[in-house]
Structure formats: C-alpha cells, structure tokens
Amino acid sequence: MLGIIGCASQIMGYAGISLSSPTLASAISNLVPAFTFILALFFRMETLVFRSTTSRAKVAGTIVSVTGAFVVTLYKGPRIAFTTSPSTTSNALRFLGSVQSNWMLGGLFLTAEYLLVPMWYIVQTQIMKVYPAELTVVFFYNLIVSVLAAIVGAFMVPDLNQWKIRLDISLVSIICSGIFGSFVNNTIHTWAIRVKGPVYVAMFKPLSIAIAVAMGVVILGDTLYLGSIIGSAIIAVGFY
C-alpha cells in the first residue's frame, strides 16, 4: 500500500512539474499540512474540540490554506520579471529542453500528488507503530516503487531509445533524485513520523516554497507569476 501511494504521488508530481513549474509545485505543497490534519482527524490521530481556541484555529487555517491553493492553481497572474544571466537561462533551456506550460492541468496533477502525500504519511505512521525500523521500511518501499514505476514506464514509454541514460543533466538528475529525493528524504521522514507523527512532519512543507522560488529563478531561469506569490502567501497565513 505504501509503495502504491508513493509511486502514484511521484508520477503525479513529475507530470505536474513538467506541465507547470517547480515554483507552482512548492506553492501547492503547502496544502500538505492541511490535508494531513484532516486525515489525522479522520483516523483519530488528532482530536478536535470546537469549544477549544486551538481547534477552531486549526479548522480556520485549513480552510484558508485550501483557498490559497485554489488561487495558485486557477490564477496565474502577470509575470514578475527578474534579471537573469542570458547564459544561465540558455544553458538551463538547452539542458532541460523546451517544455510547454499548461498551468491549470499541472496544478491539478500537483494537487492530486499532495492529496496522496498525506495518505502516505498516515499509512507510514501505522507501519512504524508495528515495525519501527526506518531503513528496512525505506528499502522495501523504494524497491516496490521501483518495480511499479518500471511497469508503468514500460507501458507509457515503449520506445527503448527513450530509456537510454545519457551522460548529461539527465544522469545528474537521476542520481540526485535517488540520493536526496528517495533515500535521504524518505529516511528522515520515516524517522520523524515515528518520533513525532504525521502532522508534525507536514508542518515543515511551507519552507519549500522559498527554496524552490530562489532556485527556480536563479538556476533554471524560471518565470515567477503574481498568482504564485499571492496564493503562497494565503497558504502560509492559513498554515501558521
């Protein structure tokens, strides 16, 4: 179950990024705390007392965060220009290729991904209660995800030439994704979920927006839009 959810969320995430941008992905990722809180309530990992100020604040914050995500997804807004080096932009475009942006469809894929991520947190929490061995869980999780991804990839990309790994930015991306995106990320998340629970881990998701904006603009020559800033600000207010 953990592998199926993880594989589906990653496919949705990569599809969403390819159709939009890393900045939009990080903005919508701020929905994870709200969705995790809702699922934690459903599975009775969190309690909600409407007479409590804390509980009312959590509910209000969840509603505001969801509203901000809709703003980011549905409202692109005018472009905010940044001065970037022509060589940096051209190199990024040469390495990554030209990608047509479909903002709304990409946002829907990313929203689906960040609906699955809280489910992944909840399932992982239940697993860690029964089997509290982070590295073993991460090993079998990555193994199952790899098998599922290979099966899906074989159907979606039947051309064997597309599977050839070239000695360029593609290889660097695969290595970094494997080391940091899978091993390091999943190990830390699994440990933190066992120690603090799913809601605590999800609380740190909003930090990714600042990192993604900076790296997207400076390194990739990404375009920043007003809708992303407004929506992200609304999400952050709802979260905090």
TATAPE-V114783 format. One record per helix or strand. SS is the DSSP state (h for helix, s for strand). FROM is the first residue (numbers start at 1). LEN is the number of residues. If there is no record, write none. Layout:
ss/from/len
SS/FROM/LEN
SS/FROM/LEN
This chain:
ss/from/len
h/2/18
h/22/21
h/53/22
s/79/2
h/86/11
h/103/28
h/134/23
h/160/4
h/169/28
h/198/5
h/207/12
s/224/2
h/226/14
